[in-house]
Amino acid sequence: MLAYVYWFLSATTLDAREGQLLVSNAASSALEIDASLPIANSLHVASNSNPYSVLAEIEALEQGSAIQIDNPWILDIPVW
């Protein structure tokens, strides 16, 4: 959820680069605890595209929503 909050803030109040780093770090921490978390995995992949790719982000979010189709948090993640 922390990665999700940083994701949201990067689209509203945080600098995009700073937000991307915060999302990546928070998602990585979550995945260390439970590597099967679809939201954390989606946000981690999306925030670590280098160079940044909207397509990679969309694919990561689609994979997460396929795992948990009824999860409103994944469905609500805006594309960076």
Buried (B, 14 or more C-beta within 10 A) or exposed (E): EBBBEBBBBBEEEBEEEEBBBBBBBBBBEBBEEEEEBBBBBBBBBBBBBEEBEEEBBEBBBEBBBEBBEEBEBBEEBEEB
